[in-house]
Amino acid sequence: NAGVTQTPKFQVLKTGQSMTLQCAQDMNHNSMYWYRQDPGMGLRLIYYSASEGTTDKGEVPNGYNVSRLNKREFSLRLESAAPSQTSVYFCASSERLQTYGYTFGSGTRLTVV
Amino acid sequence: KNEVEQSPQNLTAQEGEFITINCSYSVGISALHWLQQHPGGGIVSLFMLSSGKKKHGRLIATINIQEKHSSLHITASHPRDSAVYICAVRSKGAQKLVFGQGTRLTINP
């Protein structure tokens, strides 16, 4: 089925460990996004990529890096995980920047202990 | 004050009731989105509005640009409508969406 695939679905890290969250979409969308969702708060944009070859900071970029590997793939890296990064992470894509037709991945639940 | 405020935060109703979820925002916008997040966590786009009203099945979304307000209505509600409904706006000239905190809807049989 066409959509956005995120891996892993669950992850537990120790403080200071690093990891990369993977995201791939097969809808030929130009724009991709990484959000985090925390209890009592709305989705917050971490980074986005308007098109292949470009990335930009969102609302809460500190502690994260991203790579738009190609048109399909957009990865999010935590270089040195902190407990404050415990959250649910969602990848999303859209045909163009912020247009209708957002498709979200199923999320990654990350716990940093 | 958040740029996007939703009300109520939680709503419980009986099957068949007419549901209204409200979204108010404080900035000029180019578009407003309604999203649905299922209990399992998946998020689905429902509507994008810049004016007027849109309908899809039992869901109706309206927006009043002058009053900076949007509503999502569900007619003949069903337990499968139980989810978190999220409002998000894109400010004019901005590159990102700003999300409300969501409204948790529970429909009891």
Backbone of each chain as ProteinMPNN parsed JSONL, in Angstrom:
{"seq_chain_A": "NAGVTQTPKFQVLKTGQSMTLQCAQDMNHNSMYWYRQDPGMGLRLIYYSASEGTTDKGEVPNGYNVSRLNKREFSLRLESAAPSQTSVYFCASSERLQTYGYTFGSGTRLTVV", "coords_chain_A": {"N_chain_A": [[0.839, -1.189, 0.0], [0.491, 2.252, -0.811], [2.204, 4.894, 0.839], [3.577, 6.282, 3.874], [6.363, 5.064, 5.416], [7.698, 4.311, 8.495], [10.5, 3.542, 10.494], [12.268, 2.59, 13.49], [9.273, 1.193, 15.101], [9.144, 1.278, 17.837], [11.46, 2.253, 20.361], [13.997, 2.099, 22.781], [16.353, 4.049, 24.343], [19.519, 4.678, 25.913], [20.594, 7.502, 27.809], [22.662, 9.644, 25.951], [23.211, 7.843, 23.924], [23.116, 7.253, 20.363], [20.921, 7.41, 17.523], [19.152, 6.683, 14.465], [16.177, 7.607, 12.957], [14.206, 6.234, 10.493], [12.569, 7.146, 7.446], [10.41, 6.652, 4.741], [8.755, 7.378, 1.689], [6.391, 6.508, -0.821], [4.971, 7.929, -2.691], [5.809, 9.748, -4.449], [6.067, 12.295, -3.432], [7.087, 15.689, -2.96], [7.751, 17.114, -0.635], [8.807, 16.635, 2.728], [8.535, 15.867, 6.246], [9.448, 16.043, 9.721], [7.967, 15.48, 12.807], [7.403, 15.935, 16.335], [5.461, 14.593, 18.993], [4.109, 15.376, 22.011], [2.687, 14.706, 25.264], [-0.177, 16.667, 25.963], [0.601, 18.671, 24.302], [0.584, 20.121, 21.03], [1.387, 18.705, 17.786], [4.75, 19.255, 16.906], [6.982, 20.809, 14.721], [10.035, 19.521, 13.702], [12.137, 19.328, 11.745], [12.085, 20.055, 8.22], [11.796, 19.199, 4.741], [11.629, 20.801, 1.865], [11.996, 20.048, -0.728], [13.796, 17.6, -2.656], [17.145, 17.572, -1.709], [17.102, 19.836, -0.139], [16.911, 21.071, 3.199], [15.363, 22.301, 6.174], [15.191, 24.061, 9.304], [12.706, 23.491, 11.773], [10.356, 24.147, 14.307], [11.446, 23.077, 16.675], [14.362, 22.26, 16.536], [16.705, 21.659, 17.937], [19.192, 19.385, 18.954], [18.786, 17.517, 17.069], [19.417, 16.125, 13.792], [19.021, 16.031, 10.234], [18.628, 14.177, 7.154], [18.049, 14.368, 3.78], [17.945, 11.914, 1.863], [17.282, 11.076, -0.674], [14.612, 11.524, -3.049], [12.666, 9.927, -1.909], [13.379, 9.307, 0.742], [13.826, 10.382, 4.117], [15.624, 11.032, 6.816], [15.938, 11.103, 10.4], [18.163, 12.068, 12.868], [19.373, 11.437, 16.101], [21.976, 12.538, 17.846], [23.078, 12.449, 20.414], [21.262, 11.191, 22.641], [18.759, 12.525, 24.846], [16.816, 12.561, 27.883], [14.744, 14.422, 27.527], [14.045, 14.121, 24.94], [12.373, 12.037, 24.769], [9.52, 10.921, 23.259], [6.83, 10.806, 20.84], [7.469, 10.28, 17.517], [6.71, 11.519, 14.347], [6.776, 11.06, 10.903], [6.042, 12.774, 7.894], [4.6, 13.44, 4.654], [4.075, 15.51, 1.752], [2.611, 16.619, -1.337], [3.465, 19.116, -2.253], [5.071, 21.841, -0.488], [3.486, 22.035, 2.53], [0.913, 21.592, 1.512], [-2.449, 20.36, 1.035], [-3.137, 16.876, 1.456], [-1.399, 15.721, 3.064], [0.353, 12.963, 4.263], [0.82, 10.777, 6.863], [3.275, 8.904, 8.659], [3.196, 5.948, 10.763], [4.294, 6.456, 13.187], [6.933, 6.658, 15.681], [7.667, 5.471, 18.765], [9.664, 6.733, 21.118], [11.749, 6.218, 23.852], [13.874, 7.651, 26.168], [16.159, 6.79, 28.539]], "CA_chain_A": [[0.0, 0.0, 0.0], [1.232, 3.496, -0.869], [2.16, 5.623, 2.092], [4.806, 6.666, 4.544], [6.836, 3.983, 6.27], [8.666, 4.728, 9.499], [11.108, 2.501, 11.316], [11.463, 1.519, 14.065], [8.021, 1.635, 15.731], [9.45, 1.503, 19.246], [12.893, 2.236, 20.649], [14.447, 2.59, 24.083], [17.764, 4.431, 24.302], [20.116, 5.234, 27.122], [21.092, 8.862, 27.624], [23.952, 9.713, 25.285], [23.267, 6.984, 22.746], [22.648, 7.866, 19.127], [20.12, 6.558, 16.659], [18.537, 7.31, 13.307], [14.824, 7.2, 12.598], [14.109, 6.179, 9.042], [11.258, 7.442, 6.869], [10.371, 6.54, 3.296], [7.424, 7.512, 1.1], [6.366, 6.008, -2.195], [3.922, 8.66, -3.4], [6.478, 10.744, -5.282], [5.887, 13.613, -2.837], [8.284, 16.524, -2.933], [8.056, 17.653, 0.695], [8.758, 15.686, 3.843], [8.578, 16.545, 7.543], [9.536, 15.294, 10.972], [7.289, 16.102, 13.935], [7.314, 15.213, 17.588], [4.191, 14.781, 19.686], [4.26, 15.189, 23.45], [1.394, 14.825, 25.951], [-0.631, 18.017, 26.283], [1.098, 19.64, 23.323], [0.324, 19.75, 19.645], [2.539, 18.286, 16.99], [5.714, 20.33, 16.693], [7.841, 20.516, 13.585], [11.459, 19.464, 14.034], [12.797, 19.717, 10.498], [11.358, 19.706, 7.03], [12.516, 19.251, 3.475], [10.659, 21.247, 0.864], [12.225, 19.259, -1.94], [15.04, 16.835, -2.607], [18.34, 18.39, -1.67], [16.969, 20.954, 0.793], [16.344, 20.835, 4.526], [15.255, 23.52, 6.968], [14.785, 23.87, 10.69], [11.348, 23.81, 12.167], [10.12, 24.817, 15.578], [12.242, 22.498, 17.763], [15.403, 21.466, 15.871], [17.917, 21.417, 18.735], [19.447, 17.999, 19.337], [18.454, 16.645, 15.934], [19.884, 16.407, 12.446], [18.244, 15.306, 9.231], [19.22, 13.965, 5.831], [17.12, 13.991, 2.695], [18.856, 11.034, 1.134], [16.793, 11.12, -2.049], [13.239, 12.021, -2.992], [11.837, 9.019, -1.115], [13.802, 9.04, 2.114], [14.138, 11.543, 4.966], [15.95, 10.426, 8.103], [16.115, 11.994, 11.564], [19.211, 11.509, 13.708], [19.664, 11.944, 17.435], [23.408, 12.253, 18.023], [23.317, 12.14, 21.824], [19.887, 11.253, 23.141], [18.497, 13.053, 26.179], [15.451, 12.214, 28.334], [13.773, 15.387, 26.985], [13.697, 13.695, 23.588], [11.336, 11.017, 24.869], [8.379, 11.479, 22.546], [6.409, 10.041, 19.663], [7.943, 10.984, 16.336], [5.964, 11.249, 13.126], [7.233, 11.544, 9.61], [4.925, 13.051, 7.005], [4.979, 13.953, 3.343], [3.015, 16.153, 0.976], [3.021, 16.799, -2.722], [4.277, 20.335, -2.206], [5.228, 22.297, 0.889], [2.326, 22.362, 3.341], [-0.365, 21.496, 0.812], [-3.332, 19.259, 1.379], [-2.615, 15.607, 0.994], [-0.468, 15.218, 4.05], [0.282, 11.57, 4.663], [1.677, 10.571, 8.025], [3.682, 7.568, 9.052], [2.492, 5.416, 11.939], [4.927, 6.968, 14.395], [7.964, 5.941, 16.432], [7.633, 5.817, 20.188], [11.041, 6.709, 21.61], [11.956, 6.485, 25.272], [15.284, 7.822, 26.531], [16.252, 6.592, 30.0]], "C_chain_A": [[0.875, 1.241, 0.0], [1.141, 4.207, 0.474], [3.535, 5.987, 2.595], [5.175, 5.563, 5.532], [7.924, 4.498, 7.192], [9.221, 3.508, 10.201], [12.116, 3.125, 12.26], [10.152, 2.062, 14.616], [8.234, 1.967, 17.204], [10.97, 1.456, 19.427], [13.119, 2.769, 22.051], [15.946, 2.853, 23.979], [18.229, 4.824, 25.695], [20.604, 6.643, 26.792], [22.48, 8.829, 27.008], [24.088, 8.832, 24.061], [22.751, 7.752, 21.528], [21.771, 6.873, 18.369], [19.55, 7.385, 15.506], [17.157, 6.726, 13.086], [14.707, 7.303, 11.08], [12.68, 6.475, 8.581], [11.363, 7.334, 5.357], [8.933, 6.666, 2.812], [7.499, 7.103, -0.375], [5.297, 6.688, -3.025], [4.504, 9.742, -4.307], [6.248, 12.177, -4.765], [7.201, 14.376, -2.8], [8.719, 16.881, -1.517], [7.894, 16.596, 1.774], [9.046, 16.416, 5.151], [8.842, 15.543, 8.665], [8.891, 16.116, 12.073], [7.538, 15.271, 15.188], [6.01, 15.572, 18.274], [4.383, 14.422, 21.145], [2.92, 15.395, 24.132], [1.055, 16.275, 26.269], [-0.157, 19.075, 25.311], [0.73, 19.171, 21.924], [1.572, 19.216, 18.974], [3.464, 19.487, 16.769], [6.713, 19.902, 15.627], [9.303, 20.576, 14.004], [12.281, 19.974, 12.861], [11.86, 19.401, 9.349], [12.261, 19.826, 5.806], [11.501, 19.597, 2.398], [10.782, 20.443, -0.421], [13.548, 18.536, -1.781], [16.227, 17.786, -2.635], [18.266, 19.578, -0.737], [16.413, 20.479, 2.117], [16.337, 22.151, 5.28], [14.79, 23.195, 8.37], [13.33, 24.226, 10.873], [11.339, 24.512, 13.494], [11.089, 24.366, 16.665], [13.39, 21.653, 17.218], [16.573, 21.036, 16.752], [18.013, 19.959, 19.165], [19.185, 17.009, 18.223], [19.21, 17.077, 14.68], [19.075, 15.579, 11.473], [19.061, 15.146, 7.951], [18.114, 13.612, 4.855], [17.966, 13.209, 1.701], [18.536, 11.025, -0.361], [15.346, 11.574, -1.958], [12.378, 11.187, -2.053], [12.14, 9.061, 0.368], [14.249, 10.309, 2.851], [14.38, 10.992, 6.364], [16.194, 11.489, 9.157], [17.125, 11.334, 12.499], [19.296, 12.241, 15.041], [21.11, 11.571, 17.732], [23.73, 11.825, 19.451], [21.992, 12.29, 22.553], [19.818, 11.749, 24.58], [17.074, 12.676, 26.585], [14.384, 13.162, 27.782], [13.346, 15.034, 25.558], [12.765, 12.479, 23.589], [10.047, 11.585, 24.286], [7.903, 10.453, 21.515], [6.758, 10.879, 18.444], [7.139, 10.543, 15.116], [6.691, 11.853, 11.938], [5.997, 11.779, 8.748], [5.454, 13.524, 5.657], [3.785, 14.623, 2.698], [3.548, 16.436, -0.416], [3.906, 18.031, -2.869], [4.259, 20.825, -0.772], [3.885, 22.709, 1.465], [0.998, 22.336, 2.589], [-1.205, 20.375, 1.404], [-2.778, 17.968, 0.813], [-1.475, 15.156, 1.87], [-0.715, 13.731, 4.264], [1.29, 11.367, 5.77], [2.087, 9.112, 8.122], [2.978, 7.169, 10.339], [3.159, 5.807, 13.253], [5.992, 6.051, 14.97], [7.895, 6.41, 17.865], [9.029, 5.624, 20.756], [11.078, 7.059, 23.086], [13.452, 6.568, 25.524], [15.388, 7.763, 28.048], [17.626, 7.017, 30.527]], "O_chain_A": [[1.879, 1.299, 0.711], [0.122, 4.129, 1.16], [4.516, 5.999, 1.852], [4.369, 5.187, 6.383], [8.933, 5.045, 6.747], [8.495, 2.552, 10.47], [12.77, 4.1, 11.889], [9.938, 3.274, 14.602], [7.567, 2.847, 17.747], [11.668, 0.715, 18.735], [12.514, 3.76, 22.459], [16.711, 1.978, 23.574], [17.438, 5.244, 26.539], [20.977, 6.939, 25.657], [23.361, 8.099, 27.461], [24.982, 9.044, 23.242], [22.05, 8.756, 21.652], [21.872, 5.66, 18.554], [19.479, 8.612, 15.57], [16.984, 5.508, 13.034], [15.059, 8.316, 10.475], [11.712, 6.102, 9.243], [12.299, 7.863, 4.757], [8.008, 6.139, 3.43], [8.499, 7.313, -1.062], [4.769, 6.094, -3.965], [3.766, 10.555, -4.864], [6.235, 13.136, -5.536], [8.275, 13.799, -2.633], [9.914, 16.944, -1.229], [6.975, 15.778, 1.739], [9.713, 17.451, 5.164], [8.503, 14.364, 8.565], [9.211, 17.29, 12.259], [7.839, 14.08, 15.119], [5.515, 16.693, 18.16], [4.772, 13.301, 21.476], [2.093, 16.168, 23.647], [1.891, 17.021, 26.779], [-0.476, 20.253, 25.471], [0.584, 17.975, 21.672], [2.67, 19.271, 19.528], [3.005, 20.592, 16.48], [7.217, 18.779, 15.638], [9.752, 21.562, 14.589], [13.031, 20.943, 12.988], [10.951, 18.582, 9.484], [13.319, 20.455, 5.833], [10.63, 18.795, 2.062], [9.793, 20.192, -1.111], [14.324, 18.832, -0.873], [16.304, 18.686, -3.473], [19.266, 20.271, -0.551], [15.554, 19.598, 2.163], [17.189, 23.011, 5.06], [14.099, 22.204, 8.606], [12.796, 25.127, 10.227], [12.188, 25.356, 13.782], [11.513, 25.176, 17.49], [13.395, 20.438, 17.417], [17.346, 20.157, 16.373], [17.052, 19.376, 19.669], [19.341, 15.801, 18.406], [19.588, 18.238, 14.532], [18.509, 14.549, 11.839], [20.03, 15.864, 7.703], [17.342, 12.679, 5.076], [18.613, 13.777, 0.821], [19.436, 10.971, -1.198], [14.898, 11.972, -0.883], [11.438, 11.715, -1.458], [11.236, 8.867, 1.181], [14.937, 11.17, 2.302], [13.446, 10.536, 7.024], [16.598, 12.613, 8.858], [16.959, 10.174, 12.878], [19.291, 13.47, 15.107], [21.425, 10.388, 17.857], [24.56, 10.942, 19.668], [21.643, 13.373, 23.023], [20.675, 11.447, 25.41], [16.216, 12.489, 25.722], [13.239, 12.753, 27.589], [12.384, 15.6, 25.038], [12.414, 11.959, 22.53], [9.541, 12.603, 24.756], [8.495, 9.386, 21.349], [6.384, 12.048, 18.355], [6.923, 9.352, 14.889], [7.153, 12.993, 11.973], [5.011, 11.052, 8.867], [6.603, 13.952, 5.538], [2.636, 14.347, 3.042], [4.756, 16.486, -0.648], [4.95, 17.995, -3.519], [3.527, 20.297, 0.064], [3.229, 23.616, 0.955], [0.049, 23.003, 3.002], [-0.716, 19.552, 2.178], [-2.047, 17.966, -0.177], [-0.673, 14.31, 1.475], [-1.855, 13.298, 4.427], [2.459, 11.732, 5.643], [1.349, 8.21, 7.724], [2.25, 7.966, 10.931], [2.63, 5.511, 14.324], [5.961, 4.836, 14.777], [8.044, 7.598, 18.151], [9.518, 4.499, 20.865], [10.514, 8.065, 23.516], [14.207, 5.673, 25.144], [14.789, 8.573, 28.755], [17.884, 6.921, 31.727]]}, "seq_chain_B": "KNEVEQSPQNLTAQEGEFITINCSYSVGISALHWLQQHPGGGIVSLFMLSSGKKKHGRLIATINIQEKHSSLHITASHPRDSAVYICAVRSKGAQKLVFGQGTRLTINP", "coords_chain_B": {"N_chain_B": [[-0.568, 32.622, 25.177], [-1.712, 30.091, 23.041], [-1.264, 29.886, 19.472], [-3.179, 28.437, 18.17], [-6.176, 27.283, 19.293], [-8.14, 24.73, 20.6], [-11.444, 23.538, 21.27], [-13.963, 21.429, 22.721], [-11.423, 20.114, 25.015], [-11.749, 17.497, 25.672], [-14.328, 15.237, 24.783], [-17.214, 13.46, 25.299], [-19.745, 11.434, 24.016], [-22.945, 10.032, 23.089], [-23.65, 7.388, 20.812], [-24.837, 8.379, 17.656], [-25.273, 11.034, 18.219], [-24.935, 14.524, 17.31], [-21.918, 16.041, 16.637], [-19.724, 18.671, 17.538], [-16.663, 20.24, 17.081], [-14.425, 22.758, 17.953], [-12.219, 25.295, 16.646], [-10.047, 27.888, 17.175], [-8.047, 30.592, 16.055], [-5.226, 32.823, 16.026], [-3.867, 34.261, 14.137], [-3.422, 35.652, 10.811], [-4.295, 33.509, 8.191], [-3.364, 31.176, 5.602], [-4.332, 28.698, 5.133], [-6.271, 26.092, 6.68], [-6.147, 23.066, 8.435], [-7.772, 19.996, 9.165], [-7.192, 17.144, 11.078], [-7.183, 13.62, 11.841], [-6.465, 11.543, 14.509], [-6.005, 8.271, 15.217], [-6.759, 5.854, 17.842], [-4.635, 4.023, 17.803], [-2.559, 5.59, 16.997], [-2.066, 6.425, 14.367], [-2.21, 9.04, 11.894], [-4.45, 10.93, 10.002], [-5.196, 12.991, 7.249], [-8.016, 15.046, 7.094], [-9.42, 17.361, 6.116], [-8.605, 20.286, 4.175], [-8.947, 23.71, 4.414], [-9.616, 26.918, 3.067], [-11.589, 28.705, 2.865], [-15.153, 28.99, 3.451], [-16.913, 25.94, 3.305], [-16.588, 22.407, 3.665], [-17.451, 19.046, 2.824], [-17.405, 15.641, 3.684], [-18.645, 12.645, 3.473], [-19.938, 11.852, 6.585], [-18.727, 13.933, 7.796], [-18.236, 17.391, 8.282], [-16.67, 20.401, 7.572], [-16.182, 23.742, 8.49], [-15.267, 27.176, 7.965], [-14.651, 30.425, 9.209], [-13.261, 33.127, 8.139], [-13.103, 35.822, 8.874], [-13.802, 35.785, 11.578], [-11.826, 34.181, 12.509], [-12.093, 31.371, 12.99], [-12.916, 27.925, 13.054], [-14.959, 25.048, 12.549], [-15.48, 21.586, 13.149], [-17.76, 19.214, 12.25], [-19.56, 16.282, 13.101], [-21.93, 14.174, 11.887], [-24.517, 11.938, 12.958], [-22.972, 10.325, 14.832], [-20.576, 7.699, 15.502], [-19.212, 4.875, 17.274], [-16.753, 4.258, 15.991], [-15.813, 6.697, 15.263], [-14.403, 7.614, 17.354], [-11.584, 9.234, 18.393], [-8.65, 11.36, 18.281], [-9.017, 14.658, 17.331], [-7.46, 17.01, 15.344], [-6.607, 20.348, 14.832], [-4.955, 22.456, 12.536], [-3.027, 25.245, 11.441], [-1.823, 27.219, 8.725], [0.117, 29.969, 8.672], [-0.073, 33.065, 6.864], [2.393, 33.387, 4.467], [4.088, 31.8, 5.91], [6.169, 28.891, 6.482], [5.421, 26.669, 7.81], [3.129, 24.484, 9.557], [1.019, 25.201, 12.351], [-0.042, 23.537, 15.151], [-3.04, 22.686, 16.921], [-3.861, 21.502, 20.263], [-5.437, 19.324, 20.136], [-8.541, 17.491, 20.219], [-10.01, 15.125, 22.177], [-12.2, 12.72, 21.296], [-14.786, 10.638, 22.337], [-17.035, 8.208, 21.52], [-19.723, 6.609, 22.756], [-21.361, 3.411, 22.613]], "CA_chain_B": [[-1.727, 32.062, 24.507], [-1.353, 29.373, 21.837], [-1.818, 30.436, 18.235], [-4.332, 27.613, 17.792], [-6.863, 26.768, 20.478], [-9.27, 23.866, 20.297], [-12.369, 23.24, 22.36], [-13.392, 21.144, 24.029], [-10.243, 19.239, 24.995], [-12.298, 16.143, 25.72], [-15.756, 15.205, 24.51], [-17.816, 12.129, 25.313], [-21.124, 11.511, 23.54], [-23.584, 8.769, 22.755], [-23.777, 7.076, 19.388], [-25.937, 9.05, 16.984], [-25.312, 12.467, 18.5], [-24.264, 15.478, 16.428], [-20.704, 16.472, 17.33], [-19.041, 19.874, 17.05], [-15.347, 20.548, 17.654], [-14.102, 24.115, 17.548], [-10.816, 25.689, 16.52], [-9.847, 29.322, 17.024], [-6.648, 30.906, 15.817], [-4.989, 34.242, 16.309], [-3.075, 34.893, 13.084], [-3.949, 35.516, 9.461], [-3.864, 32.21, 7.69], [-3.612, 30.834, 4.205], [-5.069, 27.435, 5.091], [-6.514, 25.403, 7.949], [-6.27, 21.626, 8.243], [-8.297, 19.105, 10.202], [-6.577, 15.825, 11.044], [-7.744, 12.658, 12.769], [-5.473, 10.6, 15.028], [-6.688, 7.102, 15.748], [-6.188, 5.37, 19.115], [-3.359, 3.369, 17.561], [-1.54, 6.6, 16.752], [-1.996, 6.875, 12.987], [-2.796, 10.361, 11.643], [-5.043, 11.019, 8.67], [-5.716, 14.298, 6.86], [-9.445, 15.036, 6.797], [-9.784, 18.494, 5.279], [-7.891, 21.546, 4.147], [-9.898, 24.774, 4.11], [-9.201, 28.312, 3.085], [-12.824, 29.482, 2.993], [-16.402, 28.283, 3.262], [-17.351, 24.696, 3.917], [-16.336, 21.183, 2.901], [-18.167, 17.894, 3.371], [-16.954, 14.329, 3.227], [-19.425, 11.66, 4.231], [-20.618, 12.417, 7.754], [-17.892, 15.002, 8.322], [-18.398, 18.713, 7.667], [-15.761, 21.399, 8.14], [-16.496, 25.112, 8.103], [-14.304, 28.167, 8.415], [-15.036, 31.83, 9.125], [-11.959, 33.805, 8.122], [-13.199, 37.094, 9.613], [-13.832, 35.499, 13.011], [-10.688, 33.322, 12.815], [-12.713, 30.245, 13.671], [-13.338, 26.798, 12.235], [-15.631, 23.962, 13.26], [-15.596, 20.263, 12.531], [-18.992, 18.577, 12.686], [-19.78, 14.881, 12.75], [-23.337, 13.809, 11.998], [-24.794, 10.517, 13.247], [-21.685, 9.819, 15.317], [-20.454, 6.253, 15.666], [-18.01, 4.577, 18.073], [-15.509, 4.266, 15.204], [-15.356, 8.09, 15.158], [-13.588, 7.922, 18.522], [-10.232, 9.565, 17.957], [-8.263, 12.739, 18.589], [-9.164, 15.508, 16.146], [-6.428, 18.043, 15.457], [-6.696, 21.504, 13.944], [-3.635, 23.049, 12.271], [-3.127, 26.38, 10.532], [-0.611, 27.742, 8.099], [0.057, 31.424, 8.622], [0.268, 33.644, 5.572], [3.823, 33.568, 4.281], [4.88, 30.889, 6.747], [6.533, 27.63, 5.872], [5.068, 25.533, 8.648], [1.833, 24.425, 10.214], [0.95, 25.264, 13.806], [-1.081, 22.574, 15.518], [-3.725, 22.733, 18.197], [-3.527, 20.394, 21.16], [-6.295, 18.184, 19.834], [-9.77, 17.2, 20.975], [-10.22, 13.678, 22.29], [-13.62, 12.387, 21.165], [-15.184, 9.258, 22.634], [-18.442, 7.95, 21.224], [-20.159, 5.378, 23.42], [-22.47, 2.754, 21.901]], "C_chain_B": [[-1.263, 31.361, 23.236], [-1.981, 30.035, 20.623], [-3.076, 29.71, 17.813], [-4.92, 26.994, 19.056], [-8.046, 25.921, 20.028], [-10.154, 23.706, 21.523], [-13.476, 22.322, 21.859], [-12.119, 20.31, 23.914], [-10.656, 17.783, 24.981], [-13.797, 16.207, 25.513], [-16.213, 13.759, 24.481], [-19.277, 12.264, 24.932], [-21.64, 10.104, 23.265], [-23.677, 8.61, 21.237], [-25.005, 7.773, 18.811], [-25.976, 10.548, 17.204], [-24.553, 13.263, 17.436], [-23.114, 16.097, 17.214], [-20.156, 17.745, 16.697], [-17.74, 20.065, 17.817], [-14.928, 21.889, 17.077], [-12.605, 24.388, 17.528], [-10.768, 27.196, 16.298], [-8.362, 29.598, 16.863], [-6.46, 32.415, 15.839], [-4.225, 34.968, 15.205], [-3.814, 34.809, 11.757], [-3.421, 34.244, 8.847], [-4.099, 32.091, 6.195], [-4.382, 29.526, 4.087], [-5.227, 26.876, 6.493], [-6.755, 23.936, 7.636], [-6.983, 21.006, 9.431], [-7.709, 17.716, 9.982], [-7.261, 14.941, 12.069], [-6.634, 11.701, 13.198], [-6.192, 9.472, 15.738], [-6.03, 6.649, 17.045], [-4.847, 4.665, 18.935], [-2.241, 4.325, 17.212], [-1.485, 7.126, 15.337], [-2.732, 8.185, 12.787], [-3.242, 10.432, 10.197], [-5.502, 12.451, 8.427], [-7.191, 14.162, 6.522], [-9.802, 16.13, 5.783], [-8.661, 19.515, 5.255], [-8.871, 22.615, 3.666], [-9.181, 26.095, 4.001], [-10.404, 29.24, 3.142], [-14.002, 28.527, 2.957], [-16.535, 26.976, 4.01], [-16.972, 23.533, 3.015], [-17.029, 20.029, 3.605], [-17.579, 16.62, 2.791], [-17.663, 13.291, 4.071], [-20.167, 12.335, 5.371], [-19.839, 13.576, 8.376], [-18.116, 16.29, 7.54], [-17.417, 19.648, 8.359], [-16.143, 22.763, 7.597], [-15.414, 26.039, 8.616], [-14.881, 29.556, 8.213], [-13.749, 32.636, 9.259], [-12.003, 35.089, 8.961], [-13.146, 36.849, 11.112], [-12.667, 34.618, 13.447], [-11.16, 32.088, 13.587], [-13.112, 29.175, 12.656], [-14.033, 25.778, 13.127], [-15.587, 22.693, 12.43], [-16.841, 19.615, 13.113], [-18.999, 17.12, 12.236], [-21.262, 14.594, 12.938], [-23.466, 12.313, 12.257], [-23.54, 9.818, 13.744], [-21.746, 8.323, 15.631], [-19.221, 5.978, 16.507], [-16.711, 4.586, 17.276], [-15.0, 5.683, 14.943], [-14.481, 8.484, 16.348], [-12.132, 8.076, 18.11], [-9.875, 10.925, 18.536], [-8.326, 13.535, 17.287], [-8.284, 16.742, 16.345], [-6.661, 19.108, 14.397], [-5.286, 22.058, 13.755], [-3.798, 24.178, 11.266], [-1.775, 26.703, 9.938], [-0.764, 29.244, 7.98], [0.44, 31.9, 7.23], [1.773, 33.875, 5.503], [4.69, 32.62, 5.078], [5.13, 29.576, 6.022], [6.027, 26.433, 6.662], [3.642, 25.639, 9.155], [2.002, 24.597, 11.713], [-0.259, 24.45, 14.222], [-1.741, 22.958, 16.835], [-3.395, 21.493, 19.008], [-4.386, 19.163, 20.904], [-7.507, 18.104, 20.734], [-9.971, 15.696, 20.978], [-11.711, 13.397, 22.317], [-13.839, 10.918, 21.46], [-16.673, 9.134, 22.37], [-18.812, 6.589, 21.82], [-21.335, 4.752, 22.684], [-23.764, 2.874, 22.689]], "O_chain_B": [[-0.519, 31.936, 22.441], [-3.047, 30.646, 20.697], [-3.947, 30.295, 17.17], [-4.241, 26.274, 19.788], [-8.845, 26.337, 19.19], [-9.682, 23.734, 22.659], [-13.886, 22.419, 20.702], [-11.777, 19.851, 22.824], [-10.005, 16.942, 24.361], [-14.462, 17.12, 26.004], [-15.675, 12.937, 23.74], [-19.979, 13.121, 25.47], [-20.884, 9.134, 23.218], [-23.77, 9.588, 20.495], [-26.08, 7.754, 19.411], [-26.64, 11.265, 16.456], [-23.66, 12.749, 16.763], [-23.307, 16.612, 18.315], [-20.128, 17.879, 15.474], [-17.723, 20.053, 19.048], [-15.055, 22.132, 15.877], [-11.833, 23.799, 18.284], [-11.368, 27.717, 15.358], [-7.524, 28.922, 17.46], [-7.413, 33.18, 15.69], [-3.961, 36.165, 15.323], [-4.722, 33.994, 11.595], [-2.236, 33.932, 8.965], [-4.914, 32.804, 5.609], [-5.015, 29.268, 3.064], [-4.419, 27.15, 7.38], [-7.474, 23.6, 6.696], [-6.812, 21.446, 10.568], [-7.72, 17.181, 8.873], [-7.843, 15.426, 13.038], [-5.947, 11.118, 12.359], [-6.895, 9.683, 16.727], [-4.886, 7.008, 17.324], [-4.006, 4.709, 19.833], [-1.083, 3.915, 17.135], [-0.905, 8.188, 15.112], [-3.756, 8.429, 13.424], [-2.511, 10.047, 9.285], [-6.127, 13.061, 9.296], [-7.581, 13.278, 5.759], [-10.4, 15.863, 4.741], [-7.865, 19.603, 6.19], [-9.538, 22.448, 2.645], [-8.246, 26.367, 4.753], [-10.262, 30.427, 3.433], [-13.879, 27.393, 2.494], [-16.295, 26.915, 5.216], [-17.019, 23.632, 1.789], [-17.177, 20.031, 4.827], [-17.295, 16.522, 1.598], [-17.326, 13.082, 5.236], [-20.932, 13.276, 5.156], [-20.266, 14.135, 9.386], [-18.179, 16.288, 6.31], [-17.342, 19.683, 9.587], [-16.396, 22.924, 6.403], [-14.724, 25.727, 9.587], [-15.514, 29.842, 7.196], [-13.218, 32.804, 10.357], [-11.049, 35.402, 9.672], [-12.518, 37.614, 11.844], [-12.528, 34.332, 14.636], [-10.687, 31.805, 14.688], [-13.578, 29.476, 11.557], [-13.727, 25.663, 14.314], [-15.648, 22.716, 11.201], [-16.964, 19.48, 14.331], [-18.518, 16.774, 11.157], [-21.79, 14.756, 14.038], [-22.626, 11.523, 11.826], [-23.095, 8.835, 13.152], [-22.792, 7.77, 15.97], [-18.27, 6.759, 16.471], [-15.659, 4.895, 17.836], [-13.882, 5.859, 14.456], [-13.886, 9.561, 16.353], [-11.53, 7.161, 17.549], [-10.692, 11.563, 19.199], [-7.758, 13.132, 16.272], [-8.355, 17.421, 17.37], [-6.882, 18.806, 13.224], [-4.51, 22.121, 14.708], [-4.61, 24.084, 10.345], [-0.73, 26.492, 10.554], [-1.65, 29.739, 7.284], [1.178, 31.229, 6.51], [2.351, 34.495, 6.396], [5.912, 32.635, 4.934], [4.416, 29.203, 5.092], [6.189, 25.294, 6.224], [3.038, 26.711, 9.18], [3.014, 24.184, 12.28], [-1.362, 24.646, 13.712], [-1.096, 23.484, 17.742], [-2.747, 20.565, 18.526], [-4.087, 18.079, 21.405], [-7.496, 18.59, 21.865], [-10.088, 15.069, 19.925], [-12.406, 13.791, 23.253], [-13.162, 10.055, 20.902], [-17.476, 9.875, 22.938], [-18.272, 5.556, 21.426], [-22.208, 5.463, 22.186], [-24.803, 2.382, 22.248]]}, "name": "protein", "num_of_chains": 2, "seq": "NAGVTQTPKFQVLKTGQSMTLQCAQDMNHNSMYWYRQDPGMGLRLIYYSASEGTTDKGEVPNGYNVSRLNKREFSLRLESAAPSQTSVYFCASSERLQTYGYTFGSGTRLTVVKNEVEQSPQNLTAQEGEFITINCSYSVGISALHWLQQHPGGGIVSLFMLSSGKKKHGRLIATINIQEKHSSLHITASHPRDSAVYICAVRSKGAQKLVFGQGTRLTINP"}
